């Protein structure tokens, strides 16, 4: 299936948001996921299945000065 992640088209096997985050090796502690313009809470990632055409934004927060 095809989805859009941070503005880039991607082909991937059906999965959940948690699967995608894990496959990318992202730090879930500093990550916010928006799916189709709605923020998805971390506790919902394991049960939120991605669908063809979904648009995701993966936003990482970093500290600094």
HELIX and SHEET records of a PDB file:
HELIX    1   1 UNK A   17  UNK A   24  1                                   8    
HELIX    2   2 UNK A   28  UNK A   30  5                                   3    
HELIX    3   3 UNK A   42  UNK A   47  5                                   6    
SHEET    1   A 5 UNK A   8  UNK A  11  0                                        
SHEET    2   A 5 UNK A   2  UNK A   5 -1                                        
SHEET    3   A 5 UNK A  55  UNK A  60  1                                        
SHEET    4   A 5 UNK A  31  UNK A  35 -1                                        
SHEET    5   A 5 UNK A  38  UNK A  40 -1                                        
END                                                                             
